[in-house]
């Protein structure tokens, strides 16, 4: 994880994790260095990360993550059923957006206690089910929502420039951000809960006036720093993340920010809808069926199902909407046992 509208579809978080996890599970991996250092944020040591994955309580985990938005299902009694189904599908984590306008319908109201606004109840359910949680409060979340989930009363112009560091806008979002951070705080992994990551803003690639020359953009940097400071002041110690709008973004990454511009998060992420065509072209696979050879053998035809115990096994059928590239129909790659 942009300032564009998208049709509803599987979340970037879910799709990216599922596809990448398939790559690891079936041996479709890149040849990457083993010298990348392990990091933590200095505030806790239970959650670390490196070039490969998160490391939770000294265990390396590739997280299969699903997406659920409690405000879209405003019947708390149904939440656990959804969480149980996510767990039953083999997922280890649930990622949630929270909605500023839902929790603060007016400028003088903020609600984290009643009915479907009670996120304490949600975090407890996730803990009981055994799912890690990534919290994504915005204040802008996109999510195909009006104003990207921002409270509509804040969009009248009375609060100045939105998604910036102005005093009026900061005063507008602070009670909401205080509320979600305080709700998540006691459910962090460090407190015996399952919240392992906390996202700052969403699809906000404004760190640089000039990306190539790394010329900082002061107002957006100040805005991100205020949001980060708010989370920390309310006791959030798990890694802070951000979701860039596309693969071309270079904002809020400590690796890219070699000039100490500011506003960087602990773990940089991408809002990347990995298409079947890109995945297949990257790994030189057939465009219609994703097939991986379990032993060296002849190329298999994507138009005919192999007869067991043939050399190829269909993992996932890919939509035929993508044009067939001019390449062999199936590589003789080997899967990891």
N, C-alpha and C positions, 0 to 999 in steps of 0.2 A: 511496500500500500503501500491534484487533478481537479480539474474544474470543469469537467464535461459530464454530460448525462449519459447513462448507459441503460440499455434494456435490462430487465431483471434476468439474472442467470446465476449459476453456481458461483459462490464467492471466490475471489482471487485467493484468499487464504486457503480455502478447502481444496480448490483445484490444483494450486501450486504444490501443496504438500502431498496430495494424492499422487500426482504425476511424478514428482521427484522421488517419492517413496517407492513407486514401482520401479524406477530406474535403479535404486539401490537394491531392492529386493531381488530383481532378476539380473543383476550384474551389468546393467547398462550404465556404466560409470565412467567418469573422466579420469585421466591420469593426472592426479593432483599431488602437490608436494605434501610431505609429512612433517614439515618444519614449522608449520603455523603455530604461534604461541596460544596458550589458553588464557582467556581473559575473565575477569570479574569486574564489578563496578566499585569495589572498595567499601561498599556499604554492607555487604553480606557475601558469604562464600559458598552458599548452597547452590546457587545457579551460576554456572560458568558457560563459556562458549569458545569455540575456535572456528577454523575454516570449515569444519565438517558438520558440526551439530551443536546443540545444547548439551551440557553436562550437568545433570541434576543429582545432587547428593553423591557426586563422584561416579555416577552412572551415565554413560553416553547414550543419548536417546535421539532417534529419528522420529519426530512427532507426526502422527497422522492427526490432522485437525479438522473438525467440523465447525460450522458457523451457526449460531443461534442468536436471535435478537428478542429478548424477553418482552420488549414493548410491543412486538408484533403478535404476541400471544398473551393478551392481558388477562389470563386465567392462571394464576400461580399453581393451582392444583394440577395443571397439565404439564408444567415444566419438567418435573421429574421423569415423566414418560418419555419426553423428547431426549433428555439426557441419558436415560437408560438405553434408548435406541442408538444414540451416538456411540455409547460404550460397546453395545452389542455388535456394532459394525466393525469393531477393532480399533476405533479411534482412542487416542490417549488424551486429547485436549479439545476444549471447546473455546472458540473465540466469540466474544460478544461486543456488539456496538451498544452503547447507551445513548439515549436521545435527550438532548438538552430541552427541547420544546415539550417533551412528554413529562419530564421531571420538574420543569419550571414553566407552567403554562402562562403565568403572568410575571411581571417584573418584580413583584413583591411576594412570590410564592415559590417554594422549593419543597418537593415531596419525595423522600426516600423511605417512607414508612408505611404507606397505605397500599393495600391490595397489590396490583402488579408493579407498583413503584418500589416495593420492598426488595431491594437487591440483596439484602442480608439473607433473606430466605433463599434466593437463587444460589448465592455462594455456598450456603450450607448444603443445599441439595447436590451441587457439583462435588463438594468434598465427600459427601456420603456415598455418591455414586462412584467416585474415584477418578474424576477427570481433572486434569490441569486446566487452568483458565487463563486466557489472555484478555485483558480488559481494554476496551477501545472507546474512550469517552468523548473524543473530539476535542473541542466543542463542535467542529465541523466533521461529519462522518460520511457525507454523501449518501450511500445506502439507497439511492434512487428516491430520496425523500425531498419534500419541499424545503428549499433553503439548506439542503444537505443536513437536515436534522437540527439546525440552529433554531432557537426560539424565535418565532416569527415576530414577536414584539421587539426583538433586538434588530430587526431588519428595516425599520421604518425610517432610518436616517438620523434618529435622535441620539444614536450611540456612536456616531462617527464612522470611520472606515472599519469594516468588518475584517476579521482575521488579521489584525495588526495590533500594535502596542499602545493604542490610544487609551487614555485614562478612563473615559466613559465606557468603552467596550470592555476593558479589563474589569471594571466594576460590575458590568453586566454578567460576565461568565463566571466570576469568582464563586458565588454561592453554589452554583451547580457543580463546578469542579471540586470545590471543598466537599460537597456531599458525596460524590462518587468515590473520591479518594478515601474518605473516612469510612465508607461502607466496605471498600475493598481491603483496607489496612489490616484488620484482624484475620483476614482469610489468606494473607500472603503465605507462601511456603515457609518463610522464616518464622511465622507465628503458628505453624501447625496446620495451615490451610493448603489450598492448591493453586492460588493465583501466582503465576510465575513470570508474567510480563505485563507491562502497562504502556499503552501506546499514547504518544503525545501528538495531538492534531491528526490530520489524515490527508494524504495526497496534496501536500503543501510544499512545492518545490521552489521556494523563493529565497533560498539562502544567499544566492549570488546575483549581483548585477551583471557580472560577466563570468560565466561558468569556466570557460577555458583559462582565463587569466586569474581566476579565483579572487575576484573583486567583491568584497562582502556587501550585503544589502542590510543596512543597520536595523530598519524597522521590523522586518520579519524575524531577524535574529533575536531582537529584544522580545518580541511576542513569544517565540518558542522558549526563550529563557524564563519568561514569566510563568508559562505553563509548567515547565519542568520544576521551577522553584515551588510552585503551588503543590505539585505532587509530593515533592520531598518534604515540604513543610507539614503536610498532612500524613506523614509517616510512610510513604511509599518508598521501599528500599529495593524492590525487585528491579531487574533491568528495564530501562525505558527504551521504547522502540518507536520507529516511525515507518509509515507506509508510503513510499514515493509513488507518484502517479504512473510511472512507466519505467522501462529499462534504460532510458536515456537520462534519468535524473541523477544528480550528484549532490543533493542537499542533505545536510544533517549527518553525514558520515564522518566519523573520526579518521578513517583511513584516507578519505579524499581531502579533508580539511587540514592541509599541512600548514596553513597560515594562521591557525587558531582564531578563526572568524567568530566562533561561538555558536551556541544553540544546538550542538551535536548531541545525539542520543547515544545510548549504549550499543544498541543493535539496529543496524540499518536494514530496511526491507524494501521490497518492490511490490507494487500492485501490477502483477504481470499475469494476464490471462493466457496461459500457455496453450497455444492452439495445437491440434493434432498435426497439422502440416509442419509447423516449426519443429515439433518433437521428432517427427519421422525424418525430416530432412537433416536434422542435427545428427541423428544416429544412423542415417542411410538405411532406413527401414521402408517396407512396403507401405503405400499410402492408404490401402483399404483395411488391412488387418495388421495389427502390431504383433509380430511373431518373433520369438527368440529361439535359436537353435540350442538344444541341449547337448549336441555332439556334432562334430564336423560332418557335413553331408552336403548333398546337392541343394541348390536354391529351391525354395518352395513357392508354389503359385498362390497368389493372394485370392485367386478366383475359385480355388478348390480346397476344401478342407482336407488336411492330411489324415491319412489312415494310421491309427496307432499300430506299432510304436514308431511312427515316422519321425523325422529329424526336427520337425517344427511343432510348436504348441501355440495355439492362439491365446493371447493374454487378454486382449481387449479389442472389440470391433470399433473401428474409427469411422466416423461419418463419411459417406461417399461424396460429400459436397466439395472436397478438395480435389483439384486436378491431379492426375497421376504424373509424377515427375519421370523423366527418362533416366532410369537407373535399374539395376538388378532388382528382382522382386523381393528377395529376402537375403540378408547377409548370413554368413556362417559364424555368428558370434556364439560365445559360450556363456551359459548362465552360471552364476555362483551357486554352488550346491546348497 
